[in-house]
Amino acid sequence: MRFYRPPIIGSVFRTDRSAREWSIPKRMLLVGVPLLAAVLACFAFVTYKVGAHYLTTAYSRNSLTRAKAQAHEIASRLETARNELLFMADGILDPKRLARYLQGRTEAEGLRYREIAFQGNGGKDDAFVLLNTGRGVVSIPPDTALATRFGPFTRQSAPTDPQPGQVYLSQPLEVIYPSVPVPGGVQTLPLHVIRLSTPVFAEDGTMRGMLLLSLDVVALRNVLSLYASQRSPLHIYPQESERYRSFMFDPAGWILFQSESPDLPDADLSNDVVRSGLQGDLGRTGLDIAFRPGPENENYWAMVSEVQAGRAGLSTLGSRFADAASLNRSSFVSYVPIVFRGGPGQLPSVYAGLGFIDTSFMVMASSYKLAGALSVALGLGVFVITIVMVSMGVRIARPLIQLANAIENKAAEDDMSPMQDALLPREAHLLRKGVNMILARLREVVQASSLHDARSLAARKRQKVCFDTELAVSASDMPDPDSEKMPGIVGVSPAVKSLRALIRKAASIAADVLIIGETGTGKELTAEAIHANSSRAKGPFVSINCGALDENLLLDALFGHVKGAFSEAKGERKGAFLAADGGTLHLDEIGNASPKVQQALLRALSVRRIRPLGSDDEIGFDARIIAATNVDLLESAGQGAFREDLYYRLAVITIKTPPLRERREDIPALAGYFIKLASVETGRTLMGLSRGALDALLRYPWPGNVREIRNVITRAVAFAESDIIYEEDLRFGFSDAGAEASAEADPVAAEWPGVPGLSGMPGSVTVASAGGHQQGRAGTGAGQGGEAYPASGGATGMTDASMADVSPNGGGEGVGGFPVASFPADGGAFDDAARPRRRSSTMGRGYDAPPAGDDAGGAPPTREVVERSMQGDRARPGAALRDADVLASLNPRQQSVWPRILREGGITRSAYQQALGAEVSVRTAQYDLQDFMKRGVLAKVGRGPASRYVLMEDYRG
């Protein structure tokens, strides 16, 4: 079988088309690529090669010059030491005079000489050793000098025929004096020296002995360190860091020492850097640090051979004296012999060699400088090429840009119709053809996928959640009154487990307890659990709400009164302290108590005795105090609203009840638990929970904590039409905030409002949580706008009239005549047993309600409404808002934000809220924006979090 292969050359060089229809490869190949390649290749290759060659030559000579300068300095030091030794040999060999001379030289030139020794023919009596310790010159006994290894009287090779004026030079030696007198005692003094010795003759020509002068090797090393640093007299090129290294080696190839940092003049001798990576022998006689590379290092031994022959030179080598390679950065290695003339009339001989390694980036840096200069020259050429390429690019890109704009417009308008033909180059025609094929296929896929996704999402949201298998909420996670006296404390989160543990610990001791937590987190339930698990469980549990009574009534409720204490005191009243004798007294909302009540409580808790009103006697009580509050008592004490001493009296044990937002993993367990409770309370069979409803519960912020989730579940169980609670059965708070959050998180539901399970139930009744507003869609219903009191959660042992249950309807009925469920108002798994407390009509409200009498602000506009607003219905154009009458018809909020909308061409819901301030709720902002849409001024575009309200076309500009 033969396959068709399109001709590559023919597609580029075809001549049957005009220049406007040339392909992109043809234009780039014939114009751009050859010109750019020729210019860059010519300048880069020729100029760089020539410049790099001369730079390398110049810097290699500079490296050799540095090496010769160091070798000359070392040779000069040796020559100076030779002359000074001969000068001392011609004078009187008096130890004191020589000591003063050595001390003076040290003060003038530094620590250059370390030893002056004389060994005469008369033995120990005709010998002396002067040692320069750096802090002074001391005399060493001849016996000590003789016992010192490589001491001044130890001659490795004695001269056979000493001549006057002849100076003998030793290799570097390491000498260790065992006992050197220093101020305050003696110490061991190690030295590295080069010894110069000369014979001393008497006037009759007989030889008296040998005079020795030691040169400090560290001082010579410091010379190398100086010349290898930026402080060198030859330093001419500034660098960021030192990259030079000098080292000294003897004619036998032993590396003696290397240069160091000039800032470390007293550092020990070393050659670690130079010999790094090399193999060979370490340590020779007299110098343990010496290193001799093995014979495999041919480049090093070639350098030693050149030095032995008295020749200087330079090599370009890599690291470890290897040959330079592309992967082994090359460096300049210069070598120079160090010569010494031993006597008059003698030719200088090679004493040692000096190596200088230049690993700096000078050549590279100079190459970069050269490249920078070349780039300026190349700029003109690049500029010409750029002009050509830009002109070509414009002609090439114009049709492609037109095609891209057409595709972008179709994407913005959700238009999947085929693109129309136009005069385009060949490649653009092929691209348009491919786009049309993709659009055709995409239309089919989108239609099928959208329908499938909508059905799948709707089916998933309506699936029943199995708590036992899918959410790991088994029967062991639910409270068991028989095994643990903590009914209602539901959850498996670490916070709940920690709370249960704290309750057990608090119940095991008799100290007072302070419970801190937000409203609805179960503070009173925690207090009851502590009482039930304590040794006082058989005693009474009395709860007093300190915020529900005024000062006098609260004092009477707490401490009681005797008969005749006041005009209406027809009999005695024990009070809560005595009523809770042998049990527990719970003081709820202790932070709301007045200063007078706080003072009375402080005394009662301090002495454990009370005095009823009108009584002259104090009565002792035996009750455990458990206080609860939802405010920071320490902060209140700092502001003077609460007594600090009372706080520390109460806070013997402090327990914090966690808010629901910090333990969202307990929401499935709470939902299952409250469904069971609500099913029993409403008389319905046990209901299930759909996945969509569970997702909505997990997304909601729960400002009312567990109390709110219990109310939401109870309302859903009461009003659900089937045996499963769906997402549309849930009503959060007093607005559509929960529904809005669900819609923003679920763009499929917003796009397909007609699919079952993807939208709420319009017209359904919204019931407020306990203690708050109750409101229907139509703005009617009992209790709306009035004050509400929660139903009682059980007997407390108090019979005061102020503690009676009060319902806004007088008969305990809620919206539409439905009975209000009788359960503790603090809610659910952490529901405090409800204690009567008066609340305002706005307490518990998560969001502000829209203006009264207008219920159109709660539901967002449908997709059809937005399309009609964008495409037609110009009966009330936005330009009419320029008239003062129309502007005056706007509410104050709309008028304050209107200039910003004009300036920015639109606004988002969150930006509208931000412009008005934090006190404006989500629903109020939606109401104002939808009012703009009704007037024909704004249109809503986008879905979910990307929604934006933009100016209509008639009003722009």
Secondary structure, DSSP 8 states (H G I E B T S, - for coil): -------HHHHHH--SS-GGG--HHHHIIIIIHHHHHHHHHHIIIIIHHHHHHHHHHHHHHHHHHHHHHHHHHHHHHHHHHHHHHHHHHHS---HHHHHHHHHHHHHHH-S-EEEEEEEETTGGGGEEEEEE-SS-EEEE-HHHHHHSTT-TT--SS--SS--TT--EE---EEEEEEEEEETTEEEEEEEEEEEEEEEEE-TTS-EEEEEEEEEEHHHHHHHHHHHTSTTSTT--S--SS--EEEEEE-TT--EEEE---TT-TT-----TTTTTT--EEEEETTEEEEEEE-TT-HHHHHHHHHHHTT--EEEEE-GGG-B-BTTB--EEEEEEEEEE--STT---EEEEEEEEEE--SHHHHHHHHHHHHHHHHHHHHHHHHHHHHHHHHHHHHHHHHHHHHHHHHHHHTT--S--------HHHHHHHHHHHHHHHHHHHHHHHHHHHHHHHHHHHHTSB--HHHHS---GGGS--TTT-S-TT----SHHHHHHHHHHHHHHTS---EEEEE-TTS-HHHHHHHHHHHSTTTTS-EEEEETTTS-HHHHHHHHH-B-TTSSTT--S-B--HHHHTTTSEEEEETGGG--HHHHHHHHHHHHHSEE--BT-SS-EE---EEEEEESS-HHHHHHTTSS-HHHHHHHTTEEEEE--GGG-GGGHHHHHHHHHHHHHHHHT----EEBHHHHHHHHHS--TTHHHHHHHHHHHHHHH-SSSEE-GGG---TTSSHHHHHHHHH-HHHHH-TTSTTSS--TT--B---TTS--B-TTS-STTTTS-B-----S--S---GGG----TTSSSB-GGG-B---S-TT-GGG--------B-TTTT-SS----TT--TTSS---HHHHHHHHHS--SS-GGGGGSHHHHHHS-HHHHHHHHHHHHHSEE-HHHHHHHH-TTS-HHHHHHHHHHHHHTTSEEEES-GGG-EEEE-GGG--
